Amino acid sequence: MSTSGKLIVLAAFTKDDEGNLIPAFDPRQVDNEERAKRDARMMADQYDGVVAWSRDADPAIGEYGPPVVLFQSGEIPELE
């Protein structure tokens, strides 16, 4: 039985006094891509940057695919 799946994450960023992007909150894992995109759109006007992204993941063996942006608004740091 495979434990692989998809990791779906929502993150938002604000700028500090020097203009550096900082996380507005800890990245949130979301149940599905549609919800991640919907939530990100709703937050887009509240933060300097919002991103919803996903990647294939198999945490049992520590393998993760490349991040795929589902929705992006404003400035975000580079995804790793």
C-alpha positions, 0 to 999 in steps of 0.5 A: 500500500502506498502512502504517497499523495499530494502536499497542498500548502497555503502561505501568505506574506507581509513586509517588515519595516525594511520591506523584507517579505516575512511569513504572515502565519505558519504555512497551512496544509489544505485538504484539496487544490480547489480549497487552497485556490479559493482561500488564497483568492480570498486572502489576496487583498489582505497580504503583500503576497499569497501563494497556494502550491502543491507537490507530490509527496511520499513522506514515508521515504522523504521524497517530494516532487517540485512545487507547482503553483496553484494560485499566486498574488503579489510578492512571494519568496522563491519556492524550494 
